[in-house]
Amino acid sequence: MMGYDGWGFFGMHALWWLFWIAVIGAAAVFLFQAPTRPPPARETPLELLQRRYAAGEISKEEYGERKRTLERDE
């Protein structure tokens, strides 16, 4: 009988079941994988300026000048 031993249809049927189980499982993992914590709030310009000054990225004079500019623009 042309080399078929009776498992051809069952094998293809089993592969389709495995395929759909894998697709549904991947979709479930993707959909239910929620972030555990909310994203951090964005820094205000003044907070960013304070952080840069504390890290030593800008001088005291530059900090004062930029702070005055920010307070004037508010």
MOPAC internal coordinates of N, CA, C and O (Angstrom, degrees):
PM7 1SCF
backbone

  N    0.0000 0     0.00 0     0.00 0    0    0    0
  C    1.4363 1     0.00 0     0.00 0    1    0    0
  C    1.5254 1   111.35 1     0.00 0    2    1    0
  O    1.2310 1   117.85 1  -118.79 1    3    2    1
  N    1.2128 1   121.69 1    61.21 1    3    2    1
  C    1.4560 1   128.57 1   172.34 1    5    3    2
  C    1.5327 1   114.00 1    50.05 1    6    5    3
  O    1.2310 1   118.52 1  -151.96 1    7    6    5
  N    1.3024 1   120.42 1    28.04 1    7    6    5
  C    1.4542 1   121.90 1   173.99 1    9    7    6
  C    1.5095 1   114.77 1    84.70 1   10    9    7
  O    1.2310 1   117.96 1  -175.58 1   11   10    9
  N    1.2988 1   121.49 1     4.42 1   11   10    9
  C    1.4668 1   122.93 1   178.60 1   13   11   10
  C    1.5130 1   109.11 1   -89.31 1   14   13   11
  O    1.2310 1   120.41 1   -51.55 1   15   14   13
  N    1.3162 1   116.83 1   128.45 1   15   14   13
  C    1.4543 1   120.09 1   179.98 1   17   15   14
  C    1.5281 1   112.00 1  -106.30 1   18   17   15
  O    1.2310 1   119.69 1  -166.48 1   19   18   17
  N    1.3153 1   118.19 1    13.52 1   19   18   17
  C    1.4519 1   121.30 1   177.48 1   21   19   18
  C    1.5109 1   114.14 1    96.89 1   22   21   19
  O    1.2310 1   119.13 1   170.37 1   23   22   21
  N    1.3268 1   119.27 1    -9.63 1   23   22   21
  C    1.4631 1   122.24 1  -178.30 1   25   23   22
  C    1.5243 1   112.29 1   -96.67 1   26   25   23
  O    1.2310 1   119.13 1   175.21 1   27   26   25
  N    1.2838 1   119.27 1    -4.79 1   27   26   25
  C    1.4583 1   121.74 1  -176.31 1   29   27   26
  C    1.5136 1   112.94 1   -60.34 1   30   29   27
  O    1.2310 1   119.80 1   128.06 1   31   30   29
  N    1.3092 1   117.99 1   -51.94 1   31   30   29
  C    1.4599 1   120.98 1  -178.83 1   33   31   30
  C    1.5202 1   110.82 1   -67.77 1   34   33   31
  O    1.2310 1   120.04 1   137.34 1   35   34   33
  N    1.3225 1   117.53 1   -42.66 1   35   34   33
  C    1.4555 1   120.59 1  -179.98 1   37   35   34
  C    1.5242 1   110.76 1   -63.73 1   38   37   35
  O    1.2310 1   120.15 1   139.78 1   39   38   37
  N    1.3084 1   117.33 1   -40.22 1   39   38   37
  C    1.4649 1   120.77 1   179.39 1   41   39   38
  C    1.5136 1   111.82 1   -62.32 1   42   41   39
  O    1.2310 1   120.27 1   136.42 1   43   42   41
  N    1.3262 1   117.09 1   -43.58 1   43   42   41
  C    1.4598 1   120.66 1   178.81 1   45   43   42
  C    1.5224 1   110.15 1   -67.34 1   46   45   43
  O    1.2310 1   120.24 1   140.70 1   47   46   45
  N    1.3054 1   117.15 1   -39.30 1   47   46   45
  C    1.4637 1   121.61 1   178.38 1   49   47   46
  C    1.5345 1   110.29 1   -62.37 1   50   49   47
  O    1.2310 1   120.12 1   136.72 1   51   50   49
  N    1.3110 1   117.37 1   -43.28 1   51   50   49
  C    1.4651 1   121.92 1   179.48 1   53   51   50
  C    1.5315 1   110.55 1   -65.15 1   54   53   51
  O    1.2310 1   120.55 1   140.94 1   55   54   53
  N    1.3243 1   116.56 1   -39.06 1   55   54   53
  C    1.4650 1   119.40 1   178.74 1   57   55   54
  C    1.5249 1   111.39 1   -64.04 1   58   57   55
  O    1.2310 1   119.94 1   140.83 1   59   58   57
  N    1.3279 1   117.72 1   -39.17 1   59   58   57
  C    1.4604 1   120.13 1   177.47 1   61   59   58
  C    1.5172 1   110.69 1   -64.62 1   62   61   59
  O    1.2310 1   119.48 1   139.37 1   63   62   61
  N    1.3143 1   118.59 1   -40.63 1   63   62   61
  C    1.4685 1   121.15 1   177.20 1   65   63   62
  C    1.5213 1   110.29 1   -61.76 1   66   65   63
  O    1.2310 1   120.36 1   134.62 1   67   66   65
  N    1.3194 1   116.93 1   -45.38 1   67   66   65
  C    1.4634 1   120.00 1   178.88 1   69   67   66
  C    1.5285 1   111.46 1   -63.29 1   70   69   67
  O    1.2310 1   120.42 1   140.97 1   71   70   69
  N    1.3184 1   116.80 1   -39.03 1   71   70   69
  C    1.4549 1   121.08 1   178.34 1   73   71   70
  C    1.5269 1   110.68 1   -60.97 1   74   73   71
  O    1.2310 1   119.65 1   130.94 1   75   74   73
  N    1.3184 1   118.28 1   -49.06 1   75   74   73
  C    1.4587 1   121.32 1  -177.55 1   77   75   74
  C    1.5238 1   111.82 1   -69.81 1   78   77   75
  O    1.2310 1   119.94 1   145.79 1   79   78   77
  N    1.3097 1   117.73 1   -34.21 1   79   78   77
  C    1.4698 1   120.07 1   175.37 1   81   79   78
  C    1.5280 1   109.50 1   -63.65 1   82   81   79
  O    1.2310 1   120.07 1   138.31 1   83   82   81
  N    1.3311 1   117.48 1   -41.69 1   83   82   81
  C    1.4614 1   121.22 1   178.92 1   85   83   82
  C    1.5263 1   110.99 1   -65.92 1   86   85   83
  O    1.2310 1   119.81 1   138.48 1   87   86   85
  N    1.3366 1   117.97 1   -41.52 1   87   86   85
  C    1.4677 1   121.25 1   179.52 1   89   87   86
  C    1.5266 1   110.32 1   -64.00 1   90   89   87
  O    1.2310 1   120.31 1   133.26 1   91   90   89
  N    1.3312 1   117.02 1   -46.74 1   91   90   89
  C    1.4652 1   120.57 1  -179.86 1   93   91   90
  C    1.5227 1   110.70 1   -65.82 1   94   93   91
  O    1.2310 1   119.99 1   140.00 1   95   94   93
  N    1.3219 1   117.63 1   -40.00 1   95   94   93
  C    1.4685 1   120.89 1   177.75 1   97   95   94
  C    1.5197 1   112.05 1   -63.35 1   98   97   95
  O    1.2310 1   120.21 1   137.38 1   99   98   97
  N    1.3214 1   117.21 1   -42.62 1   99   98   97
  C    1.4707 1   120.36 1   178.66 1  101   99   98
  C    1.5235 1   110.76 1   -65.58 1  102  101   99
  O    1.2310 1   120.33 1   140.17 1  103  102  101
  N    1.3233 1   116.97 1   -39.83 1  103  102  101
  C    1.4662 1   119.97 1   178.09 1  105  103  102
  C    1.5276 1   110.86 1   -64.79 1  106  105  103
  O    1.2310 1   120.36 1   139.32 1  107  106  105
  N    1.3242 1   116.92 1   -40.68 1  107  106  105
  C    1.4678 1   120.20 1   179.43 1  109  107  106
  C    1.5278 1   110.81 1   -64.15 1  110  109  107
  O    1.2310 1   120.10 1   136.74 1  111  110  109
  N    1.3137 1   117.41 1   -43.26 1  111  110  109
  C    1.4645 1   120.48 1   178.49 1  113  111  110
  C    1.5213 1   110.21 1   -62.53 1  114  113  111
  O    1.2310 1   120.26 1   136.95 1  115  114  113
  N    1.3107 1   117.10 1   -43.05 1  115  114  113
  C    1.4624 1   121.40 1  -179.12 1  117  115  114
  C    1.5335 1   111.58 1   -65.64 1  118  117  115
  O    1.2310 1   120.12 1   136.96 1  119  118  117
  N    1.3235 1   117.37 1   -43.04 1  119  118  117
  C    1.4606 1   120.90 1  -175.92 1  121  119  118
  C    1.5213 1   113.46 1   -75.00 1  122  121  119
  O    1.2310 1   120.12 1   144.76 1  123  122  121
  N    1.3251 1   117.37 1   -35.24 1  123  122  121
  C    1.4590 1   120.41 1  -174.72 1  125  123  122
  C    1.5125 1   113.96 1   -96.45 1  126  125  123
  O    1.2310 1   120.17 1  -173.41 1  127  126  125
  N    1.3053 1   117.29 1     6.59 1  127  126  125
  C    1.4570 1   121.19 1   179.20 1  129  127  126
  C    1.5251 1   108.27 1   -90.85 1  130  129  127
  O    1.2310 1   120.84 1  -103.08 1  131  130  129
  N    1.3139 1   116.00 1    76.92 1  131  130  129
  C    1.4639 1   122.02 1  -177.78 1  133  131  130
  C    1.5220 1   109.86 1   -82.59 1  134  133  131
  O    1.2310 1   120.51 1   -29.85 1  135  134  133
  N    1.3266 1   116.63 1   150.15 1  135  134  133
  C    1.4670 1   118.61 1   175.95 1  137  135  134
  C    1.5242 1   110.25 1   -63.69 1  138  137  135
  O    1.2310 1   120.64 1   -35.81 1  139  138  137
  N    1.3236 1   116.38 1   144.19 1  139  138  137
  C    1.4613 1   120.68 1  -176.18 1  141  139  138
  C    1.5199 1   112.42 1   -81.06 1  142  141  139
  O    1.2310 1   119.88 1   159.37 1  143  142  141
  N    1.3001 1   117.83 1   -20.63 1  143  142  141
  C    1.4660 1   119.96 1   179.22 1  145  143  142
  C    1.5283 1   108.93 1  -143.14 1  146  145  143
  O    1.2310 1   120.54 1   -26.44 1  147  146  145
  N    1.3116 1   116.57 1   153.56 1  147  146  145
  C    1.4640 1   118.72 1   179.98 1  149  147  146
  C    1.5252 1   110.83 1   -69.63 1  150  149  147
  O    1.2310 1   120.34 1   -24.20 1  151  150  149
  N    1.3242 1   116.95 1   155.80 1  151  150  149
  C    1.4681 1   118.79 1   178.33 1  153  151  150
  C    1.5241 1   110.44 1   -64.44 1  154  153  151
  O    1.2310 1   120.17 1   -31.21 1  155  154  153
  N    1.3176 1   117.27 1   148.79 1  155  154  153
  C    1.4638 1   120.07 1  -179.29 1  157  155  154
  C    1.5273 1   111.11 1   -63.24 1  158  157  155
  O    1.2310 1   121.40 1   -32.05 1  159  158  157
  N    1.3238 1   114.94 1   147.95 1  159  158  157
  C    1.4610 1   120.22 1   178.24 1  161  159  158
  C    1.5244 1   109.36 1   -69.50 1  162  161  159
  O    1.2310 1   121.07 1   -31.25 1  163  162  161
  N    1.3039 1   115.56 1   148.75 1  163  162  161
  C    1.4674 1   119.49 1   178.89 1  165  163  162
  C    1.5180 1   110.05 1   -73.41 1  166  165  163
  O    1.2310 1   121.30 1   -35.51 1  167  166  165
  N    1.3202 1   115.11 1   144.49 1  167  166  165
  C    1.4652 1   120.90 1   178.21 1  169  167  166
  C    1.5229 1   109.97 1   -74.75 1  170  169  167
  O    1.2310 1   121.57 1   -36.80 1  171  170  169
  N    1.3163 1   114.60 1   143.20 1  171  170  169
  C    1.4585 1   118.95 1   171.72 1  173  171  170
  C    1.5270 1   107.38 1   -76.36 1  174  173  171
  O    1.2310 1   120.06 1   -18.92 1  175  174  173
  N    1.3285 1   117.49 1   161.08 1  175  174  173
  C    1.4700 1   118.79 1   178.29 1  177  175  174
  C    1.5333 1   112.70 1   -57.93 1  178  177  175
  O    1.2310 1   120.13 1   143.08 1  179  178  177
  N    1.3282 1   117.36 1   -36.92 1  179  178  177
  C    1.4614 1   119.97 1   179.77 1  181  179  178
  C    1.5324 1   110.91 1   -67.90 1  182  181  179
  O    1.2310 1   120.07 1   139.57 1  183  182  181
  N    1.3290 1   117.46 1   -40.43 1  183  182  181
  C    1.4735 1   120.34 1   177.53 1  185  183  182
  C    1.5175 1   110.91 1   -64.08 1  186  185  183
  O    1.2310 1   120.59 1   140.27 1  187  186  185
  N    1.3226 1   116.49 1   -39.73 1  187  186  185
  C    1.4576 1   120.57 1   177.07 1  189  187  186
  C    1.5219 1   110.84 1   -62.83 1  190  189  187
  O    1.2310 1   120.51 1   137.45 1  191  190  189
  N    1.3237 1   116.63 1   -42.55 1  191  190  189
  C    1.4687 1   121.43 1   178.01 1  193  191  190
  C    1.5256 1   110.75 1   -62.81 1  194  193  191
  O    1.2310 1   120.14 1   136.37 1  195  194  193
  N    1.3296 1   117.35 1   -43.63 1  195  194  193
  C    1.4677 1   121.42 1   179.40 1  197  195  194
  C    1.5282 1   110.91 1   -63.63 1  198  197  195
  O    1.2310 1   120.55 1   139.82 1  199  198  197
  N    1.3359 1   116.55 1   -40.18 1  199  198  197
  C    1.4638 1   119.84 1   179.80 1  201  199  198
  C    1.5213 1   110.45 1   -66.24 1  202  201  199
  O    1.2310 1   119.89 1   139.19 1  203  202  201
  N    1.3215 1   117.82 1   -40.81 1  203  202  201
  C    1.4657 1   120.81 1   179.05 1  205  203  202
  C    1.5261 1   111.33 1   -65.60 1  206  205  203
  O    1.2310 1   120.32 1   141.57 1  207  206  205
  N    1.3343 1   117.00 1   -38.43 1  207  206  205
  C    1.4680 1   120.72 1   178.14 1  209  207  206
  C    1.5299 1   110.20 1   -66.94 1  210  209  207
  O    1.2310 1   120.72 1   136.86 1  211  210  209
  N    1.3360 1   116.22 1   -43.14 1  211  210  209
  C    1.4653 1   120.31 1   179.72 1  213  211  210
  C    1.5294 1   111.28 1   -64.47 1  214  213  211
  O    1.2310 1   120.13 1   148.28 1  215  214  213
  N    1.3187 1   117.35 1   -31.72 1  215  214  213
  C    1.4668 1   120.76 1   179.71 1  217  215  214
  C    1.5252 1   112.19 1   -81.28 1  218  217  215
  O    1.2310 1   120.31 1   173.62 1  219  218  217
  N    1.3295 1   117.01 1    -6.38 1  219  218  217
  C    1.4595 1   120.14 1   179.04 1  221  219  218
  C    1.5085 1   113.66 1    82.39 1  222  221  219
  O    1.2310 1   119.95 1  -163.61 1  223  222  221
  N    1.3284 1   117.69 1    16.39 1  223  222  221
  C    1.4593 1   120.64 1  -179.25 1  225  223  222
  C    1.5249 1   112.21 1   -78.11 1  226  225  223
  O    1.2310 1   119.93 1   155.50 1  227  226  225
  N    1.3324 1   117.73 1   -24.50 1  227  226  225
  C    1.4667 1   121.38 1   179.83 1  229  227  226
  C    1.5218 1   108.72 1  -131.69 1  230  229  227
  O    1.2310 1   121.32 1   -23.58 1  231  230  229
  N    1.3119 1   115.08 1   156.42 1  231  230  229
  C    1.4704 1   120.35 1  -178.07 1  233  231  230
  C    1.5256 1   110.39 1   -81.90 1  234  233  231
  O    1.2310 1   121.04 1    -9.41 1  235  234  233
  N    1.3452 1   115.61 1   170.59 1  235  234  233
  C    1.4593 1   121.93 1   179.41 1  237  235  234
  C    1.5236 1   110.28 1   -63.28 1  238  237  235
  O    1.2310 1   120.50 1   139.41 1  239  238  237
  N    1.3287 1   116.64 1   -40.59 1  239  238  237
  C    1.4600 1   120.62 1  -179.82 1  241  239  238
  C    1.5335 1   111.01 1   -65.54 1  242  241  239
  O    1.2310 1   121.10 1   135.52 1  243  242  241
  N    1.3118 1   115.49 1   -44.48 1  243  242  241
  C    1.4639 1   119.65 1   179.50 1  245  243  242
  C    1.5300 1   110.53 1   -64.91 1  246  245  243
  O    1.2310 1   120.72 1   141.51 1  247  246  245
  N    1.3367 1   116.23 1   -38.49 1  247  246  245
  C    1.4658 1   119.94 1   177.35 1  249  247  246
  C    1.5318 1   110.48 1   -61.14 1  250  249  247
  O    1.2310 1   120.13 1   132.54 1  251  250  249
  N    1.3350 1   117.36 1   -47.46 1  251  250  249
  C    1.4599 1   121.51 1  -179.44 1  253  251  250
  C    1.5250 1   112.01 1   -61.59 1  254  253  251
  O    1.2310 1   120.96 1   137.61 1  255  254  253
  N    1.3252 1   115.76 1   -42.39 1  255  254  253
  C    1.4660 1   119.94 1  -179.25 1  257  255  254
  C    1.5312 1   110.92 1   -65.23 1  258  257  255
  O    1.2310 1   120.56 1   133.79 1  259  258  257
  N    1.2999 1   116.54 1   -46.21 1  259  258  257
  C    1.4646 1   119.55 1  -179.35 1  261  259  258
  C    1.5291 1   111.78 1   -68.45 1  262  261  259
  O    1.2310 1   120.30 1   145.21 1  263  262  261
  N    1.3304 1   117.04 1   -34.79 1  263  262  261
  C    1.4609 1   120.27 1   178.04 1  265  263  262
  C    1.5263 1   110.34 1   -64.64 1  266  265  263
  O    1.2310 1   120.49 1   137.20 1  267  266  265
  N    1.3358 1   116.66 1   -42.80 1  267  266  265
  C    1.4718 1   120.08 1   178.11 1  269  267  266
  C    1.5406 1   109.88 1   -62.19 1  270  269  267
  O    1.2310 1   120.76 1   138.83 1  271  270  269
  N    1.3077 1   116.16 1   -41.17 1  271  270  269
  C    1.4743 1   120.07 1   178.70 1  273  271  270
  C    1.5238 1   111.15 1   -61.98 1  274  273  271
  O    1.2310 1   120.59 1   135.95 1  275  274  273
  N    1.3203 1   116.48 1   -44.05 1  275  274  273
  C    1.4582 1   120.57 1   179.98 1  277  275  274
  C    1.5380 1   111.28 1   -65.03 1  278  277  275
  O    1.2310 1   120.62 1   137.11 1  279  278  277
  N    1.3155 1   116.42 1   -42.89 1  279  278  277
  C    1.4696 1   120.00 1  -179.10 1  281  279  278
  C    1.5280 1   110.92 1   -68.33 1  282  281  279
  O    1.2310 1   120.02 1   148.32 1  283  282  281
  N    1.3208 1   117.56 1   -31.68 1  283  282  281
  C    1.4490 1   121.37 1   179.29 1  285  283  282
  C    1.5413 1   110.90 1   -71.14 1  286  285  283
  O    1.2310 1   120.68 1   144.78 1  287  286  285
  N    1.3363 1   116.30 1   -35.22 1  287  286  285
  C    1.4602 1   121.14 1  -177.59 1  289  287  286
  C    1.5287 1   113.16 1   -77.48 1  290  289  287
  O    1.2310 1   119.44 1   165.67 1  291  290  289
  N    1.3109 1   118.68 1   -14.33 1  291  290  289
  C    1.4590 1   120.35 1  -176.98 1  293  291  290
  C    1.4833 1   113.41 1   -71.66 1  294  293  291
  O    1.2310 1   120.10 1   180.00 1  295  294  293

